Amino acid sequence: MSAKVITITSGKGGVGKTTATANIGAALANSGQRVACIDADIGLRNLDVVMGLENRIVYDLVDAVEGRCRLNQAMIKDKHIPNLFLIPSAQTRDKTAVSPSDMIRLCEELRPDLDWIVIDSPAGIERGFKNAIAPADQIIVITNPEVSAVRDADRIIGIVEAEEKGTPKLLINRLNPEMVRQNNMLSADDVVDLLAIHLLGIVPEDKNVIISTNKGVPIALDGKSPAGQAYRNIARRIQGEEVPLMDLDKGGSFFNRLSSVFGSGD
Amino acid sequence: MDNLIQRLFSKRSSSADTAKDRLRLVLINDRTDLSGAAMENLKDDLLEVLSRYIQFDPDRMEINITQDGRQQRLIADIPIAGPISRKY
């Protein structure tokens, strides 16, 4: 085994990086893969609560990097999925406690025992972001169909390309099909057209995401929710499967369906 | 075509189109680091050089930066009116 490292980043805060990390990690693990999720947002720990593991933290990323514990002591076993782990961020330390080369070294140590390492990047383009992308084999840029998020995503794509980390893939989060139908929200086609990178998946706006986050259970484990289905599809695409985009337009009129992007395949 | 259908059958406002048009310009500015003012200067300088060699109508020319995937292109379309009359 030699794990592939995926980093989830966005530039803008609040677009859904942490939720995406938890759910992509959960969906990959649920299909039998060994997965570790790493929270690289030092000082603003969050992935632990989204995964529902906040009460199990003993050691964190900074402890592991600084040698206060063995790496496997900082790996928290998930409650729901046996082969899913979390390396939580430190809450009290400043973001300079970890360097990009620390992250590369940490991932090298983790790779032999895992199939996937999913890193949750902090917002912004500073140290924490540089840490998060340093060990990445594949970077996923997440955005919302909204002007400021798309603009920041474009900046991030430019930086990732300039750092020679390859072209990132795009995840569009919180798309509201009804608003797209009314022509009051950028469609997935619009966003792909503007950013001009490969679309990995679209996660529709879904109130179940908030409910599942409240409970600390990943939505990807919810068989019925559209967002959960979207994350499971994304995890399959990450593993190299060809999975068509979901039809998010159920209930739309004939013409709207015709002009929708979701049937166009990808 | 898809947009045409949507526009024909939709009486609603289309803030999405506004968003896309605005983003298109913002992204070109961000990617090239050329402001609107710098772009105007570029056009003026270009015209000055061209006018040494060819005659053209400044009102009929078009100079724009367009997006081609993640690459920006400076496209200049300048109908030539004729050679410059040289006096020897």
Interface residues (C-beta under 8 A of the other chain):
Chain A: E146 V147 V150 R151 D154 R155 I157 G158 E161 T167 V180 Q182 N183 N184 M185 L186 S187 D190 D193 L194 A196 I197 S253 F255 N256 L258 S259
Chain B: D2 N3 I5 Q6 F9 S10 R12 S13 S14 S15 A16 D17 A19 K20 R22 L23 R24 V26 L27 D30 R31 Q67 G69 R70
